[in-house]
Amino acid sequence: MCGRYSITADGQQITLRFGVQVAGDWQAHYNAAPSQHLPVILNRDPQSVQWLRWGLVPHWAKDPSIGHKMINARAETLLEKPSFREPLRKRRCLVLADGYYEWQATPQGKQPMRFVLEDAQPFAMAGLWEEWNAGATPLATFTVITTSANPMAAAVHNRMPVILEPETERDWLNPDADLADLLPLLTPFAGEKMQVYPVSTRLNSPSNDDPSLIARI
């Protein structure tokens, strides 16, 4: 699963990398966690960044707390799950990141590991989004799609987020795209284009969110 990630690039870097407008105050996240509002690009408005809450709440849900259980969506079963089937067809998004975390079992306990691209640049994880309107105010949420880990990442965890190649990001957002063309995009990112290193166990607490969390130890 992918339960934590980082997006530490500033708004200007995001504009240059993804060709979008970044409105308002940009906030870096070194320890992005479920239930936080985080930057995504929606297929509904692919020219700007929106801030949605992590943890998908289906539009038909009676209670928004279901989002705590839906931070990830398995690529292999998207069409089988009612919660993800419609968003896959109609509501796709790019989840902006520049690293993600998994915990590796060691004799000393679980060690958080940070996965980044080889060039340490921002990337987009494939996501789905929803709007829930049963409460006093509308709630927009998202989930991160995961797939089987590549051999490098599998040494730490058997799953990884779907990291899209830059040339396929706009395909993922294309409202007219055929599912037959989109599903093949949901594959493991090449391990030779990534690197991984250990970081502080302070990452274990979502209340910690500062630059020291991404430093190699």
N, C-alpha and C positions, 0 to 999 in steps of 0.2 A: 504494500500500500504506500501511498504518499501522504503522510500526515503533517509534514512541516516542509517549508521551503523558504527561499529568500528572494527578495527583489530589491537590490541595493543601488541599482543605477538611478541617476537623477532624471528629472523630467526631460531635459534636453537630449540625453542619451536615448531615452525611450522614443522621442519624436524622430530622431535620426535613424534609429534601428527599425522602427515599425511604420514610419510614415504617418503618424497620427498626431492629433492635437491633444495636449495635456492641459486641462483646465484646472484652476484652483491650486491649492497647496499640495505639492507632491510629497509623499511621505515614504521614506525607505523602510523596509521591513527586513530585519536580519533573522527573524524567527517567526515567519508568517504561520499562523495556526488557525484551525477551524473556528468558526463563528466570527472571525475578524472580517472587516470590509477591505477588500484587496483589489488591485487593478486588473481589469480584463478588457478585451476588445470584443464587442458583440457583433454578430452578423447583421443585426438590425441597424447598427451605426458603426461601420467599420473604419471610420475616419477619426474616431475619438476614443479616449480611455474612459471607462466607467468603473465605479467602485461598488462591487457586489459582495455580499456575505458568503463566506465559504461554508458550504453544506447545503446541498440542493433540497429545496422544499417544493414538491410537486404542486401544481396549481389546484389539484383536487384534494390535497391533504387537509385534514381537520385540525391538526396541531402542528405548528412550525417546528416543534422540537424534533420532528423526524429528521430534520436536516443534520443533526449531530451524527446520525448513522449513515449519511450519504455524502461524505466528503470525497469519495472515490467511486468510479464506475468502471467495471471490468469491460475492456474492449470486446472480449469474446462473447459476452452475453447482453450487449446493449439492446439488441432487437428482441430479446426474450423478456426484458424487465419493463413493466408498464411505466415505471418512474422515468426511464431513460429513452424509451422507444420514440415518443413524440418529440422530445427535445433534440434527439439525434437528427430527426428529419427537419425540424423547424428552428431550433434555438441552439446554435453552436457558438463557441467563443474561443478566443485565445487567452490563456492564463499566463500572464507575464511573470517571468522568473529569471534568475541568474544562478540558481543553485537549488538543490533539494537535499533532504536529509533522510538517512536511514540509520538504524541502530544495529551494530554488529556485536554478537555475543563473544565475550572474551573471558578468560579466567578471573579477571578483575571486575567483571560486570559488563553491562551493555555500554558500548562506546559509540557515541554519535559520529557519523561520517557524512561529510559534505561532498555531493557530486556536482561537478561543474563541467562546462564545455572546455575543451583543450585550450581555447583562446580566452576563456573566462568571460565571454560576452553574454549579454542577455539572450534568452530564447523564449519560445512560446510552447506551453503545454496545451494539448488538445483538451477542451472542456465543453460542458453543456451548461445552459443556464435556464432559469425559470422565473416567473413572476407569480407570487402568491398574494391574492387580494381579499382573503377572508378576514383579515384583521382590520384594525382601525386605520392603518396605513399600509400601502403596498410594500411588499418585501421581495427584492430581487436577489437571487442566490445562484451559486454555481457549484459544479463538481469537477474534479480532475479525472480524466480517463487514464486508466493504467493498463499495462500489458505485461507479458512475461519479460523478465530481466535479460539483458544481454549477458554474455559470459563474464565480463568484467564486473558488472553490477551484481550478478548472481552470487558472487563471493560474500556479499553482505546481506542481500535480500532477494527473494525469488520474484518480486514484482518491481516495476518502475513506472513512473509517469510516461505517457506518450509525449515525447519531444518531437515536434514537427520540424522538418527541414524548412529553411527559410522560403524556398521556392514553392512549398505546398501550403504555407500559412493562409494565403488568400483563397486557395482552393477550398480549404476547410470553412472559410467564412462565406463562400459563394452560395447565395440562397437558391440558385438554380442547379446546383451540383446534384448529380445522381449518387445515391448511396453506394451503388456498385463501384463508383470511383473513389468514394471517401473511405470506405472501410479498409482498403489496402494501405491507407496512410497510417493506420493505428498499429504500427509495428515497433519493435525495440530500436532505439537509436543506437548507432554504431559505437561500440565501446572504445574503439581506437580514436574516436573524436572527443573522448571525455577523460576526466581525471577525477580522482577521489582522494580525500585526505581526512584525518581525524580532527575533530574540533572539541571545544570545551563541553563538559557535562552540564554546564550552566544552561545549555540549550534545552535541557529536560523540562525546564519551567517556562511556559509561554509568557510569563511576566517579564522575563529577561529578553531584551530586544535592543542590542547595541552592537557596534562594529567588532567588538572582541569575539563575538560568537562565530564569525567566519574566519578567524585566524587559525592557521594550521598549528597544531600542538605536537 
